[in-house]
Amino acid sequence: MKKTTYILPVLVVAVVLALSSLFVVDEREKALVLQFGQIKAVKEEPGLAFKIPLIQEVVRYDDRILSLDTTEIEVTPSDDRRLVVDAFARYRIADVVRFRQAVGAGGVRAAEDRLGAILNSRIREVLGADQVTSDTILSEERGDLMLRIRDQARISAAALGIDVVDVRLKQTNLPSQNLNATFERMKAEREREAADEIARGNEAAQRVRALADRTVVETLSEAEREAQIIRGEADARANEIYADAYGADAEFFAFYRSLQAYERALTGQTSTMVLTPEGEFFDYLRGADAQ
């Protein structure tokens, strides 16, 4: 009975010690076995592992890709137009030994503080470089800038045992105190561009109108010249006909010309003529007896 009394506690302690010496590494994590703060073993493969109870402890780190939102910072591109940049990064713990040595017991929280400082430094460095303007940051070249930030941050973060997978600029805004001034400047620039376009349009319209006016003048001049030629030819032909008629019958030609004169002189309601009855104008109206 006394033996049983001693054996049971020993068995319980042995079972507890045996169980406490076992631990499971999940496929989504990596583990370090520490003994008095020193790294004794690295467990990167999922499965069952062992440690010395009471003396050694297990520290687990997430092996998945993690996300980190950086704090908003102001950057000044080469055109001196300040921007407020908000970014985020995707990273993973690539080397757990170096990660533990770099951040110690601070773990992921301490690592993210240091990684955030690295990212902000690289964002300022890349976006503030020569030939990088605010328009460049807001254009399609934004993707190339993010790749440069990622590559430079990856080099610095390697000392922490961290691999920076990706860096993205979430928002790129103007500082609130500069918004009104920037909007006014953009408005003035657009108005200037509009005025230039209007001036160029007016200049083009003037050229078109001048060309059209010149074409009209040339066309009218050419038409007038041709009309004068036609009238001259018609007058010459009429004179020729008159001459032939006069040569054929002078008396009939004189009679015809008198009728034309009567028609032109006696038309209208207000025409007044003062002539003597014996004048030659009425020779063909008096008849043969009057003569």
C-alpha positions in Angstrom: 0.0 0.0 0.0 2.9 2.4 0.9 4.5 1.6 -2.5 1.4 2.5 -4.3 1.2 5.7 -2.4 4.6 6.7 -3.7 4.4 5.2 -7.2 1.2 7.1 -8.2 2.6 10.6 -7.6 5.8 9.6 -9.4 3.9 8.3 -12.3 1.8 11.5 -12.5 4.9 13.6 -12.4 6.5 11.5 -15.0 3.5 11.8 -17.3 3.3 15.5 -16.8 7.0 15.9 -17.5 6.7 13.7 -20.6 3.7 15.6 -21.9 5.4 19.0 -21.2 8.4 17.8 -23.2 6.3 17.4 -26.3 5.0 20.2 -28.5 3.4 20.4 -31.9 4.6 22.8 -34.7 1.7 23.9 -36.9 2.2 24.2 -40.6 1.4 27.9 -40.4 4.2 28.7 -38.0 7.9 28.3 -37.1 9.2 27.6 -33.6 12.4 28.2 -31.6 13.4 26.2 -28.6 15.0 28.5 -26.0 17.1 27.6 -22.9 17.6 30.5 -20.6 17.1 32.9 -23.5 19.5 31.1 -25.8 18.4 29.4 -29.0 18.8 25.7 -28.8 16.8 24.4 -31.7 14.8 25.7 -34.7 11.6 23.9 -35.7 10.5 24.9 -39.2 8.8 21.7 -40.3 5.3 20.9 -39.0 4.9 18.0 -36.7 5.8 16.8 -33.2 8.9 18.0 -31.5 10.6 17.7 -28.1 12.1 20.0 -25.5 13.5 19.7 -22.0 10.7 20.3 -19.5 11.0 23.3 -17.1 14.3 24.3 -18.6 13.5 25.0 -22.2 10.6 27.0 -23.6 9.1 27.3 -27.1 8.5 30.6 -28.9 6.3 30.4 -32.0 6.3 32.8 -34.9 3.7 33.1 -37.7 5.1 31.8 -41.0 2.3 33.4 -43.1 2.5 36.6 -45.0 1.6 39.5 -42.6 0.3 43.0 -43.3 1.6 46.2 -41.8 0.0 49.7 -42.3 2.5 52.5 -42.0 1.9 55.8 -40.4 1.0 58.8 -42.7 4.1 60.8 -43.7 4.7 64.0 -45.7 7.1 63.7 -48.6 8.4 66.5 -50.8 9.0 65.5 -54.5 11.4 67.4 -56.7 8.7 69.9 -57.8 8.3 71.0 -54.1 4.6 70.1 -54.0 4.2 68.3 -50.6 2.2 65.1 -50.4 0.8 63.0 -47.6 1.5 59.4 -48.3 -0.3 56.4 -46.6 1.2 53.0 -47.4 1.1 49.4 -46.4 3.5 46.4 -46.7 3.2 42.7 -46.9 6.0 40.8 -45.2 6.9 37.4 -43.7 9.5 36.2 -41.2 12.0 34.5 -43.4 14.8 33.8 -40.8 13.4 33.1 -37.3 16.9 32.9 -35.8 17.9 36.3 -37.1 14.5 37.7 -36.2 14.8 36.6 -32.6 18.3 38.0 -32.4 17.2 41.3 -33.9 14.0 42.0 -31.8 14.5 39.7 -28.8 11.5 39.2 -26.6 9.7 42.2 -28.3 8.5 39.9 -31.0 6.3 41.0 -33.9 5.3 44.3 -32.3 8.9 45.4 -31.9 9.7 44.1 -35.4 6.8 46.0 -37.0 7.9 49.3 -35.3 11.4 48.9 -36.8 10.0 47.8 -40.2 7.6 50.8 -40.2 10.5 53.1 -39.7 12.4 51.4 -42.5 9.5 51.7 -44.9 8.9 55.4 -44.1 12.6 56.1 -44.6 12.6 54.4 -48.0 9.3 56.1 -49.1 10.9 59.5 -48.4 14.1 58.5 -50.1 12.4 57.2 -53.3 9.6 59.8 -53.6 12.0 62.6 -52.8 14.6 61.6 -55.4 15.5 63.8 -58.4 13.2 63.6 -61.4 10.4 62.3 -59.2 7.6 64.9 -59.3 4.1 64.8 -57.8 2.7 64.1 -61.3 5.0 61.1 -61.5 3.8 59.8 -58.2 0.2 60.2 -59.3 0.8 58.7 -62.8 1.2 55.2 -64.1 4.9 55.3 -63.0 3.6 54.9 -59.5 4.0 51.1 -59.8 7.7 51.4 -60.6 8.2 53.7 -57.6 6.5 51.1 -55.3 8.8 48.4 -56.6 11.8 50.6 -55.9 10.5 51.2 -52.3 10.0 47.5 -51.8 13.5 46.5 -53.1 15.2 49.1 -50.9 13.1 48.2 -47.9 13.8 44.5 -48.5 17.6 45.1 -48.3 17.3 46.9 -44.9 14.7 44.5 -43.5 16.9 41.5 -44.2 18.9 42.4 -41.0 15.7 41.7 -39.1 15.1 38.3 -40.7 12.1 39.8 -42.5 11.4 39.5 -46.3 9.3 42.4 -47.6 7.0 40.8 -50.2 5.2 43.9 -51.4 4.7 47.7 -50.7 1.7 49.6 -51.9 0.8 53.3 -51.7 -2.8 53.4 -50.5 -3.4 57.1 -50.6 -1.4 60.1 -51.9 -3.1 63.4 -50.9 -2.2 67.0 -50.5 -1.8 68.4 -47.0 -5.0 70.1 -45.9 -3.3 73.5 -45.5 -2.1 73.3 -49.1 -5.3 72.2 -50.7 -6.9 75.6 -51.4 -3.6 77.1 -52.7 -3.1 74.0 -54.9 -6.6 74.1 -56.2 -6.3 77.8 -57.0 -3.0 77.2 -58.8 -4.4 74.3 -60.8 -7.4 76.5 -61.6 -5.2 79.3 -62.8 -3.1 76.9 -64.9 -6.2 75.4 -66.5 -7.6 78.9 -67.2 -4.3 79.9 -68.8 -4.3 76.8 -70.9 -7.9 77.6 -71.9 -7.0 81.1 -72.8 -4.1 79.8 -74.9 -6.4 77.4 -76.7 -9.0 80.2 -77.3 -6.2 82.5 -78.6 -5.0 79.8 -81.0 -8.6 79.1 -82.1 -9.2 82.8 -82.8 -5.9 83.0 -84.7 -6.9 80.0 -86.8 -10.4 81.4 -87.3 -8.8 84.7 -88.5 -6.7 82.9 -91.0 -9.7 81.0 -92.3 -11.8 84.1 -92.5 -9.0 86.0 -94.3 -8.5 83.2 -96.8 -12.3 83.1 -97.4 -12.4 86.9 -97.8 -9.6 86.8 -100.3 -11.3 83.9 -102.2 -14.5 85.9 -102.3 -12.7 89.0 -103.6 -10.8 87.0 -106.2 -14.0 85.2 -107.3 -15.9 88.5 -107.5 -13.1 90.2 -109.4 -12.9 87.3 -111.8 -16.7 87.3 -112.3 -16.7 91.1 -112.8 -13.9 90.8 -115.3 -15.7 88.2 -117.2 -18.9 90.2 -117.0 -17.2 93.3 -118.4 -15.8 91.2 -121.2 -19.2 89.8 -122.0 -20.9 93.2 -121.8 -18.2 94.6 -124.1 -18.7 91.8 -126.6 -22.5 92.3 -126.3 -22.2 96.1 -126.8 -19.9 95.5 -129.8 -22.4 93.1 -131.3 -25.3 95.5 -130.6 -23.4 98.3 -132.3 -22.6 96.0 -135.2 -26.3 95.2 -135.5 -27.3 98.9 -135.2 -24.8 99.7 -137.9 -26.1 97.0 -140.2 -29.7 98.2 -139.6 -28.8 101.8 -140.3 -26.9 100.9 -143.4 -29.9 98.8 -144.7 -32.7 101.4 -144.0 -31.7 104.7 -142.5 -35.3 105.9 -142.3 -36.5 102.7 -140.5 -33.5 103.0 -138.1 -34.4 106.6 -137.3 -38.1 105.6 -136.7 -37.0 102.7 -134.4 -34.7 104.9 -132.4 -37.5 107.5 -132.0 -39.9 104.9 -130.7 -37.3 103.8 -128.1 -36.9 107.5 -127.1 -40.7 107.8 -126.7 -40.8 104.7 -124.5 -38.1 105.9 -122.2 -39.4 109.5 -122.1 -43.1 108.9 -121.6 -43.0 106.2 -119.0 -43.9 106.9 -115.3 -46.6 109.0 -113.7 -44.6 112.0 -112.6 -42.5 112.7 -115.8 -42.8 116.3 -117.0 -41.4 117.5 -120.3 -41.6 121.0 -121.8 -41.2 120.9 -125.6 -42.5 122.9 -128.5 -45.0 121.1 -130.7 -42.9 121.9 -133.8 -39.8 120.2 -132.3 -38.2 117.3 -134.1 -38.9 115.0 -131.1 -42.6 114.7 -132.2 -42.0 114.3 -135.9 -43.3 110.7 -136.0 -46.3 111.6 -133.8 -47.6 114.4 -136.0 -48.1 112.2 -139.1 -47.6 112.9 -142.7 -50.3 115.6 -142.9 -48.7 117.6 -140.1 -45.5 117.9 -141.9 
